[in-house]
Amino acid sequence: MPFPESFGRLLGNFGDLVQLAKDENFRKFLSHPKVQSLMNDPEFKRAVEEKNVFKLMANPEFRELVEDPEVRSALEGMRAKYEKSE
Protein backbone atom coordinates (compact mmCIF):
# COMPACT_ATOMS: atom_id res chain seq x y z
CA MET A 1 0.00 0.00 0.00
CA PRO A 2 1.58 3.37 -1.02
CA PHE A 3 2.01 6.23 1.42
CA PRO A 4 -0.60 8.98 1.24
CA GLU A 5 0.68 11.97 -0.71
CA SER A 6 0.55 14.30 2.32
CA PHE A 7 2.68 11.86 4.33
CA GLY A 8 5.21 11.76 1.52
CA ARG A 9 5.44 15.55 1.52
CA LEU A 10 5.99 15.49 5.27
CA LEU A 11 8.82 12.98 4.93
CA GLY A 12 10.29 15.01 2.08
CA ASN A 13 10.35 18.09 4.30
CA PHE A 14 11.53 16.23 7.42
CA GLY A 15 15.01 17.77 7.19
CA ASP A 16 13.45 21.22 7.03
CA LEU A 17 11.29 20.40 10.05
CA VAL A 18 14.32 19.23 12.03
CA GLN A 19 16.22 22.41 11.17
CA LEU A 20 13.22 24.54 12.09
CA ALA A 21 12.87 22.75 15.44
CA LYS A 22 16.50 23.60 16.20
CA ASP A 23 16.05 27.27 15.30
CA GLU A 24 16.20 29.51 18.37
CA ASN A 25 13.92 32.08 16.69
CA PHE A 26 11.30 29.41 15.99
CA ARG A 27 11.41 28.19 19.59
CA LYS A 28 11.12 31.78 20.81
CA PHE A 29 8.14 32.32 18.50
CA LEU A 30 6.35 29.15 19.62
CA SER A 31 6.90 29.85 23.31
CA HIS A 32 5.56 33.42 23.11
CA PRO A 33 2.44 33.73 25.33
CA LYS A 34 0.38 35.30 22.52
CA VAL A 35 1.23 32.41 20.19
CA GLN A 36 0.35 29.90 22.89
CA SER A 37 -2.99 31.64 23.45
CA LEU A 38 -3.84 31.51 19.75
CA MET A 39 -2.82 27.87 19.47
CA ASN A 40 -5.49 27.09 22.08
CA ASP A 41 -8.20 29.09 20.29
CA PRO A 42 -10.50 26.77 18.29
CA GLU A 43 -11.72 29.59 16.03
CA PHE A 44 -8.14 30.55 15.17
CA LYS A 45 -7.26 26.91 14.45
CA ARG A 46 -10.27 26.63 12.16
CA ALA A 47 -9.29 29.80 10.27
CA VAL A 48 -5.75 28.43 9.79
CA GLU A 49 -7.04 25.06 8.58
CA GLU A 50 -9.38 26.85 6.16
CA LYS A 51 -6.52 29.17 5.11
CA ASN A 52 -9.00 31.99 5.64
CA VAL A 53 -6.92 35.16 5.72
CA PHE A 54 -9.99 37.32 6.34
CA LYS A 55 -10.89 35.41 9.51
CA LEU A 56 -7.28 35.51 10.65
CA MET A 57 -7.00 39.26 10.17
CA ALA A 58 -10.36 39.78 11.88
CA ASN A 59 -8.98 38.07 14.99
CA PRO A 60 -7.76 40.86 17.32
CA GLU A 61 -5.30 38.54 19.09
CA PHE A 62 -3.72 37.57 15.76
CA ARG A 63 -3.43 41.20 14.63
CA GLU A 64 -1.83 42.07 17.97
CA LEU A 65 0.56 39.14 17.60
CA VAL A 66 1.81 40.13 14.14
CA GLU A 67 2.41 43.68 15.38
CA ASP A 68 4.36 42.55 18.47
CA PRO A 69 8.03 43.62 18.11
CA GLU A 70 9.37 40.47 19.80
CA VAL A 71 7.35 38.21 17.51
CA ARG A 72 8.31 40.21 14.42
CA SER A 73 11.97 39.92 15.40
CA ALA A 74 11.71 36.13 15.78
CA LEU A 75 9.93 35.82 12.43
CA GLU A 76 12.52 38.01 10.74
CA GLY A 77 15.29 35.85 12.20
CA MET A 78 13.64 32.71 10.82
CA ARG A 79 13.15 34.32 7.42
CA ALA A 80 16.76 35.51 7.24
CA LYS A 81 18.10 32.08 8.20
CA TYR A 82 15.84 30.33 5.69
CA GLU A 83 16.93 32.67 2.87
CA LYS A 84 20.59 31.99 3.65
CA SER A 85 20.09 28.23 3.49
CA GLU A 86 18.48 28.26 0.05
C-alpha positions as CSV (number, residue, x, y, z in Angstrom):
1,M,0.0,0.0,0.0
2,P,1.6,3.4,-1.0
3,F,2.0,6.2,1.4
4,P,-0.6,9.0,1.2
5,E,0.7,12.0,-0.7
6,S,0.5,14.3,2.3
7,F,2.7,11.9,4.3
8,G,5.2,11.8,1.5
9,R,5.4,15.6,1.5
10,L,6.0,15.5,5.3
11,L,8.8,13.0,4.9
12,G,10.3,15.0,2.1
13,N,10.4,18.1,4.3
14,F,11.5,16.2,7.4
15,G,15.0,17.8,7.2
16,D,13.5,21.2,7.0
17,L,11.3,20.4,10.1
18,V,14.3,19.2,12.0
19,Q,16.2,22.4,11.2
20,L,13.2,24.5,12.1
21,A,12.9,22.8,15.4
22,K,16.5,23.6,16.2
23,D,16.0,27.3,15.3
24,E,16.2,29.5,18.4
25,N,13.9,32.1,16.7
26,F,11.3,29.4,16.0
27,R,11.4,28.2,19.6
28,K,11.1,31.8,20.8
29,F,8.1,32.3,18.5
30,L,6.3,29.2,19.6
31,S,6.9,29.8,23.3
32,H,5.6,33.4,23.1
33,P,2.4,33.7,25.3
34,K,0.4,35.3,22.5
35,V,1.2,32.4,20.2
36,Q,0.3,29.9,22.9
37,S,-3.0,31.6,23.4
38,L,-3.8,31.5,19.7
39,M,-2.8,27.9,19.5
40,N,-5.5,27.1,22.1
41,D,-8.2,29.1,20.3
42,P,-10.5,26.8,18.3
43,E,-11.7,29.6,16.0
44,F,-8.1,30.5,15.2
45,K,-7.3,26.9,14.4
46,R,-10.3,26.6,12.2
47,A,-9.3,29.8,10.3
48,V,-5.7,28.4,9.8
49,E,-7.0,25.1,8.6
50,E,-9.4,26.9,6.2
51,K,-6.5,29.2,5.1
52,N,-9.0,32.0,5.6
53,V,-6.9,35.2,5.7
54,F,-10.0,37.3,6.3
55,K,-10.9,35.4,9.5
56,L,-7.3,35.5,10.7
57,M,-7.0,39.3,10.2
58,A,-10.4,39.8,11.9
59,N,-9.0,38.1,15.0
60,P,-7.8,40.9,17.3
61,E,-5.3,38.5,19.1
62,F,-3.7,37.6,15.8
63,R,-3.4,41.2,14.6
64,E,-1.8,42.1,18.0
65,L,0.6,39.1,17.6
66,V,1.8,40.1,14.1
67,E,2.4,43.7,15.4
68,D,4.4,42.6,18.5
69,P,8.0,43.6,18.1
70,E,9.4,40.5,19.8
71,V,7.4,38.2,17.5
72,R,8.3,40.2,14.4
73,S,12.0,39.9,15.4
74,A,11.7,36.1,15.8
75,L,9.9,35.8,12.4
76,E,12.5,38.0,10.7
77,G,15.3,35.8,12.2
78,M,13.6,32.7,10.8
79,R,13.1,34.3,7.4
80,A,16.8,35.5,7.2
81,K,18.1,32.1,8.2
82,Y,15.8,30.3,5.7
83,E,16.9,32.7,2.9
84,K,20.6,32.0,3.6
85,S,20.1,28.2,3.5
86,E,18.5,28.3,0.1
